[in-house]
């Protein structure tokens, strides 16, 4: 008789392209998002939360990674044969919300949203399939004053986070690019679907300018490009003359916004849509200038296009300009951390009526990494809780009371709940928790009404010191009356670096 096979144990590993978040990753992110929310609220925006799951029909198909299953989204069919998917951004759900609840919402509707999104894209270094976004959008107004306000608000976010002088927000207009493509012969105003595939490749190619350089972009505008690994990416198939027009658009930026706009006007002189886009950029520049947002913070840049297909007007890209060191020790700028633009046709999919909208999305993980890189170089380890050790398991109530007193005073504290038999293991646990202090009270201390407080931060410094002479006046462990515990702990914590 064959023996039953032992079932294989599951592998303890995260799915490819996903990761776990620990400790300060979570708390630092929450603090940063609270700061951003404060800026959004100061502009009159209200919070909104939507489900992680939407119908595929509601999400639409706007992701640029069309070679992946379901065009880059994680989708499945439920028991009712309806196709559902994890949201790939926070904007498509907003369009559904506004279409569904527009009778009850103010117009314009200003909202901000924060949370994870999922994309079924090929993972790579720093590229994950789940990541956090932080959005702010205005729905229901066609005026480009709303676009200018979004840019100003984003500049205020960076300034409030302490990034003043280390960022630039680049602004362009999809209408200008469409006008250029009309002049180049890859857009027919009477048949918007004609050449749609080619235009998608053009958009993605221009969006990769920083990474591929002008020659790489030119190759993708033409027959295609082979990368360093030997993989070939099919291009848009534009002729050399057509590609030259698009490349001229990319290089249209001049020393001032006025000069840039003048050059763009030349490039789109044969397109009504292009001229309208240039006029909108001129208005945005004037509105921002009136508020004091000059080209040191917000600039007109024709090379900014954004990859998603639903943008219809102004588009924005926020870049951090300070340098960081990569894994190979090379210095480079941190790069893009936010992007957005106007998407006047997205709600129309639901209602059949044009509903203008504009917004911005911040890449939360990248922005948090940037803040850490700028201020500390590495992610910091937050101080852990004060650890109350257990010398006698029959006195657990006393130890819990000590921790409760500390918490009531606003001090993080916990009681060691492992096996208390080995005191050394309790100290190892405190070290692993990054505890600043440990509280010790055995039977003898209890009888005298005192506690011992061990300064673990100071103890680590003493242990690492070459000489003990300098520490003789700073003992790493002190005794105090139990009644004075809270005050003494507070003072010791205040004195730690």
C-alpha positions in Angstrom: 0.0 0.0 0.0 1.5 3.3 -1.0 2.2 5.8 1.7 0.4 9.1 1.7 2.7 11.8 0.4 3.4 14.6 2.8 1.9 17.8 1.4 4.4 20.3 0.2 4.8 23.3 2.5 4.1 26.6 0.9 7.1 28.8 0.1 7.3 31.8 2.4 7.9 34.5 -0.2 6.2 37.5 -1.6 4.8 37.2 -5.1 7.1 38.6 -7.8 6.8 42.3 -8.1 5.3 42.8 -4.6 6.9 43.6 -1.2 6.2 43.9 2.5 6.3 47.2 4.4 7.7 47.3 7.9 7.9 49.8 10.8 9.1 53.2 9.7 8.0 52.4 6.0 4.4 52.5 7.3 4.7 55.3 9.9 6.8 57.6 7.8 4.4 57.2 4.9 1.4 57.9 7.1 3.1 61.1 8.4 3.9 62.2 4.9 0.4 61.6 3.6 -1.0 63.5 6.5 1.1 66.5 5.6 0.1 66.3 2.0 -3.6 66.0 3.0 -3.2 69.1 5.0 -2.1 71.0 1.9 -4.9 69.6 -0.2 -7.5 70.5 2.4 -6.2 74.0 2.6 -7.1 74.3 -1.1 -10.7 73.1 -0.4 -10.3 69.5 -1.5 -12.2 66.7 0.3 -11.2 63.1 1.0 -12.6 60.2 -1.0 -12.0 56.4 -0.7 -13.1 54.0 -3.4 -12.9 50.2 -3.5 -9.7 48.4 -4.6 -11.8 46.5 -7.1 -13.7 48.0 -10.1 -15.4 46.5 -13.1 -13.2 46.2 -16.1 -15.8 48.1 -18.0 -15.5 51.0 -15.5 -11.8 51.1 -15.5 -11.5 51.1 -19.3 -8.3 50.2 -21.1 -5.8 53.1 -20.8 -2.6 51.5 -19.5 0.3 51.8 -21.9 1.6 48.2 -21.3 -0.7 46.7 -23.9 1.5 43.6 -24.3 0.6 42.3 -20.8 -2.6 40.2 -20.1 -5.7 42.4 -19.8 -3.6 45.3 -21.0 -1.7 45.6 -17.8 -4.4 45.1 -15.1 -5.1 42.2 -12.7 -8.5 41.0 -13.8 -10.8 38.0 -13.2 -14.3 36.8 -13.9 -16.7 36.4 -10.9 -19.5 33.9 -10.4 -21.9 36.2 -12.3 -19.6 36.2 -15.3 -18.7 39.9 -14.7 -15.1 40.9 -15.3 -13.5 42.7 -12.3 -10.0 44.1 -11.9 -7.8 45.7 -9.3 -7.7 49.5 -9.9 -4.6 50.5 -11.8 -4.8 54.2 -10.6 -7.1 56.4 -8.5 -8.4 58.5 -11.4 -10.4 56.0 -13.3 -12.4 55.1 -10.2 -13.0 58.9 -9.6 -14.7 59.1 -13.1 -17.0 56.2 -12.1 -17.8 57.9 -8.7 -18.6 61.2 -10.3 -20.8 59.7 -13.0 -22.6 57.6 -10.3 -23.1 60.3 -7.7 -23.0 63.5 -9.7 -26.5 64.5 -8.6 -25.3 64.6 -5.0 -21.9 66.1 -5.5 -21.0 69.8 -5.8 -19.8 71.0 -9.2 -16.9 71.6 -9.5 -16.0 68.6 -7.3 -12.6 68.7 -5.6 -11.3 65.5 -4.1 -8.1 63.8 -2.9 -7.5 60.1 -2.5 -4.7 58.0 -1.2 -4.1 54.3 -1.4 -2.5 51.3 -3.2 -3.0 50.6 -6.9 -2.0 47.5 -8.9 -0.5 47.1 -12.4 0.2 43.8 -14.1 3.5 45.1 -15.6 6.9 43.4 -15.8 8.6 44.0 -12.5 12.2 45.2 -12.2 14.5 47.2 -10.0 12.4 49.8 -8.2 9.4 48.8 -10.3 6.6 47.0 -8.4 3.2 45.7 -9.3 1.6 47.3 -6.2 2.4 50.8 -5.1 0.8 53.8 -3.4 -0.6 56.9 -5.0 -1.8 60.2 -3.7 -4.2 62.1 -6.0 -6.0 65.4 -6.1 -8.5 66.2 -8.9 -11.1 68.8 -9.8 -14.1 67.6 -11.8 -16.6 69.7 -13.6 -14.8 72.9 -14.7 -13.3 73.5 -18.2 -11.2 76.5 -17.1 -7.4 76.0 -17.2 -7.4 78.0 -13.9 -8.1 74.6 -12.4 -4.9 73.2 -14.0 -2.9 76.1 -12.8 -4.3 75.6 -9.3 -3.3 71.9 -9.4 0.3 72.9 -10.3 0.5 75.6 -7.6 -0.9 73.1 -5.0 1.7 70.5 -5.9 4.4 73.1 -5.6 3.1 73.9 -2.1 3.1 70.2 -1.2 6.8 70.0 -2.0 7.6 73.2 -0.1 5.7 72.0 2.9 7.6 68.7 2.9 10.9 70.6 3.0 11.8 70.2 -0.7 11.8 73.9 -1.5 14.4 74.7 -4.2 14.8 71.0 -5.1 12.0 70.4 -7.5 10.6 71.5 -10.8 7.1 71.1 -12.2 7.0 70.7 -16.0 3.8 71.7 -17.9 2.8 70.9 -21.4 -0.5 70.4 -23.3 -1.6 67.3 -25.1 -3.4 69.5 -27.6 -0.1 70.9 -28.7 1.4 67.5 -29.2 -1.8 66.4 -31.1 -1.3 69.5 -33.3 2.2 68.5 -34.0 1.1 65.0 -34.9 -1.6 66.5 -37.1 1.1 68.5 -38.9 3.3 65.4 -39.1 0.4 63.4 -40.7 -0.3 60.9 -37.9 -3.5 62.4 -36.6 -6.7 63.0 -38.6 -9.1 65.4 -36.8 -12.0 63.8 -38.8 -11.1 60.3 -37.7 -9.6 60.2 -34.2 -9.1 56.4 -34.2 -6.9 56.5 -37.3 -3.2 56.2 -36.5 -4.2 55.6 -32.8 -1.7 52.8 -32.4 1.1 54.9 -33.9 0.3 57.8 -31.7 0.4 55.6 -28.6 3.9 54.6 -29.5 4.9 58.2 -30.1 3.6 59.2 -26.7 5.5 56.4 -24.9 8.6 57.2 -26.9 8.7 60.9 -25.9 7.9 59.9 -22.3 11.2 57.9 -22.3 13.3 60.9 -23.4 15.2 61.1 -20.1 16.1 57.4 -20.2 16.7 56.8 -23.9 18.0 60.2 -25.1 17.0 61.8 -28.4 18.5 59.0 -30.6 16.6 56.3 -28.6 13.3 58.3 -29.1 14.0 58.9 -32.8 14.5 55.1 -33.2 11.1 54.4 -31.6 9.5 57.0 -33.8 10.8 55.1 -36.8 11.2 51.3 -37.3 12.0 50.5 -33.7 14.9 50.0 -31.2 17.0 47.2 -29.9 18.1 47.7 -26.2 21.3 46.6 -24.6 19.8 43.1 -23.7 19.0 42.5 -27.4 15.2 42.9 -27.0 13.6 44.7 -29.9 10.8 47.2 -29.4 8.7 47.9 -32.5 8.5 51.6 -33.4 5.7 53.9 -34.7 6.9 53.5 -38.3 7.1 57.3 -39.0 9.1 58.5 -42.0 12.3 60.5 -41.3 10.4 63.7 -42.2 7.5 62.9 -39.8 10.0 61.9 -37.0 11.8 65.2 -37.6 8.7 67.2 -36.9 8.1 65.3 -33.6 11.7 65.7 -32.6 11.5 69.4 -33.3 8.6 69.6 -30.8 10.6 67.8 -28.1 13.4 70.4 -28.6 11.1 73.4 -28.6 11.9 74.6 -25.0 13.6 78.0 -24.9 15.1 80.1 -22.1 11.7 81.7 -21.2 8.1 80.5 -21.3 7.3 83.3 -23.8 10.0 82.1 -26.2 8.9 78.4 -25.8 5.3 79.3 -26.5 6.4 81.3 -29.6 8.3 78.3 -30.9 5.4 75.9 -30.2 3.0 78.3 -32.1 5.3 78.0 -35.1 5.3 74.2 -35.0 1.5 74.0 -34.8 0.6 76.8 -37.2 -1.3 74.4 -39.4 -3.5 73.0 -36.6 -6.4 74.6 -34.9 -6.1 72.1 -32.0 -2.4 72.9 -31.6 -3.1 76.7 -31.5 -5.7 76.1 -28.8 -3.2 74.2 -26.8 -0.6 76.9 -27.0 -3.2 79.5 -25.9 -4.1 77.4 -22.9 -0.4 77.1 -21.9 -0.1 80.8 -22.2 -3.0 81.3 -19.8 -1.6 78.8 -17.3 1.8 80.5 -17.3 0.1 83.9 -16.7 -2.0 82.6 -13.9 1.0 81.0 -12.1 3.1 84.1 -12.6 0.4 86.2 -11.0 0.6 84.0 -7.9 4.4 84.1 -7.7 5.1 80.7 -9.1 8.0 81.4 -11.5 10.1 79.2 -13.8 12.3 78.2 -10.8 9.3 76.1 -9.7 7.0 75.6 -12.7 8.1 75.7 -16.3 6.6 75.1 -19.8 8.4 72.0 -21.2 7.3 70.5 -24.6 9.1 67.2 -23.7 6.5 66.4 -21.0 3.8 64.2 -22.5 2.6 61.6 -19.9 2.1 58.0 -21.1 -1.6 57.3 -20.3 -4.0 57.7 -23.1 -6.8 59.6 -21.4 -5.2 63.0 -21.2 -6.8 65.6 -23.4 -5.2 69.0 -22.5 -2.6 70.3 -20.1 -0.2 67.6 -18.6 2.1 68.0 -15.6 5.3 66.2 -14.4 7.0 66.9 -11.1 10.7 66.2 -10.9 13.1 66.3 -7.9 16.3 68.0 -8.9 18.7 67.1 -6.1 21.3 64.3 -6.6 21.4 60.9 -5.0 23.9 58.0 -5.2 22.7 54.8 -7.0 23.7 51.2 -6.1 26.9 51.6 -8.1 27.9 54.8 -6.4 27.0 57.0 -9.3 25.5 60.4 -8.7 22.2 61.1 -10.5 19.1 63.2 -10.1 16.2 61.6 -8.2 13.8 62.2 -11.1 10.0 62.2 -11.4 7.7 61.7 -8.4 4.3 63.0 -9.7 2.4 63.5 -12.8 -1.1 64.3 -14.1 -3.1 66.4 -16.4 -6.6 67.1 -17.9 -8.8 64.3 -18.9 -12.1 65.8 -20.2 -13.3 62.6 -21.9 -13.0 60.1 -19.0 -16.4 60.7 -17.3 -18.0 61.0 -20.8 -17.6 57.2 -21.1 -20.3 56.8 -18.5 -22.6 59.7 -19.1 -22.3 60.5 -22.8 -21.8 64.1 -21.8 -18.5 65.9 -21.7 -17.4 66.5 -18.1 -14.1 68.4 -17.8 -11.6 67.2 -15.2 -8.0 67.7 -14.2 -5.7 66.3 -11.5 -2.3 65.1 -10.3 -1.0 61.8 -8.9 2.0 61.5 -6.5 4.0 58.4 -6.4 4.1 57.9 -2.7 6.8 55.3 -2.4 9.2 57.4 -4.6 8.5 60.6 -2.8 9.1 59.0 0.6 12.4 57.5 -0.7 13.3 61.0 -1.9 12.6 62.6 1.4 14.8 60.0 3.2 17.6 60.3 0.6 17.7 64.0 1.0 17.5 64.3 4.7 19.4 61.2 5.9 20.7 59.2 3.0 19.0 56.0 4.4 15.7 55.1 5.9 15.8 55.7 9.6 14.9 53.3 12.3 12.2 54.8 14.5 12.8 54.4 18.2 10.9 51.5 19.5 8.8 51.3 22.6 10.1 51.2 26.2 10.3 47.5 27.1 9.2 46.5 30.6 11.1 43.3 31.4 9.5 40.4 33.3 11.6 39.1 36.3 8.8 37.1 37.9 5.9 35.8 35.7 3.6 35.7 38.8 3.8 39.5 38.9 2.6 40.1 35.4 -0.1 42.5 36.7 2.6 44.8 38.2 4.5 44.9 34.9 1.4 45.6 32.9 0.6 48.4 35.4 4.0 49.9 34.7 3.5 49.9 31.0 0.0 51.3 31.4 1.4 54.3 33.4 3.9 55.0 30.7 1.3 54.9 27.9 -1.1 57.1 29.8 1.8 59.7 29.9 2.1 59.4 26.1 5.2 57.1 26.1 5.2 54.0 23.9 5.7 51.0 26.1 5.2 47.3 26.0 5.7 44.3 28.4 7.9 41.5 27.3 5.5 38.6 26.6 8.0 35.9 25.6 9.5 33.3 27.9 11.0 35.4 30.8 13.3 32.7 32.0 16.4 34.0 30.2 16.9 37.7 30.9 19.5 37.9 28.1 16.9 37.0 25.6 14.7 39.9 26.9 17.6 42.3 26.2 18.1 40.8 22.7 14.4 41.4 22.1 14.7 45.0 23.3 17.6 45.6 20.9 15.6 44.1 18.0 12.7 46.4 18.9 15.1 49.4 18.9 13.9 50.1 22.4 15.5 53.2 23.9 15.0 52.1 27.5 14.3 48.9 29.5 12.5 48.8 32.8 13.6 46.2 35.4 11.9 45.4 38.7 12.7 42.2 40.5 11.4 41.1 43.9 14.1 43.0 45.7 13.3 46.3 43.8 9.6 45.8 44.5 10.2 45.4 48.2 12.1 48.7 48.2 9.5 50.5 46.0 12.0 51.2 43.2 12.7 50.3 39.6 15.8 50.1 37.5 15.9 51.9 34.2 18.5 50.7 31.6 19.4 53.3 28.9 19.9 51.0 25.9 21.0 53.8 23.6 23.7 55.0 26.0 24.7 51.4 26.7 25.3 50.8 23.0 27.5 53.9 22.8 29.5 52.8 25.8 30.0 49.4 24.3 31.3 50.8 21.1 33.7 53.3 22.8 37.4 52.7 22.9 37.7 54.0 26.4 35.3 53.9 29.4 36.8 56.9 31.2 34.6 59.4 29.3 31.4 57.5 30.5 32.1 57.3 34.2 29.7 60.2 35.0 27.0 58.8 32.7 25.8 55.4 34.0 23.8 53.4 31.6 21.5 52.1 34.3 19.8 54.1 37.1 17.5 53.4 39.9 14.5 55.6 40.9 11.4 55.3 43.1 8.5 53.6 41.4 6.4 56.7 41.9 8.9 58.8 39.9 9.2 56.3 37.0 7.2 58.3 34.4 9.0 61.6 35.1 12.4 59.9 35.0 11.7 58.0 31.8 10.5 61.2 30.1 13.7 63.0 31.1 15.9 60.2 29.9 14.1 59.9 26.5 14.5 63.7 26.1 18.2 63.4 26.6 18.7 60.7 24.0 19.9 61.6 20.5 
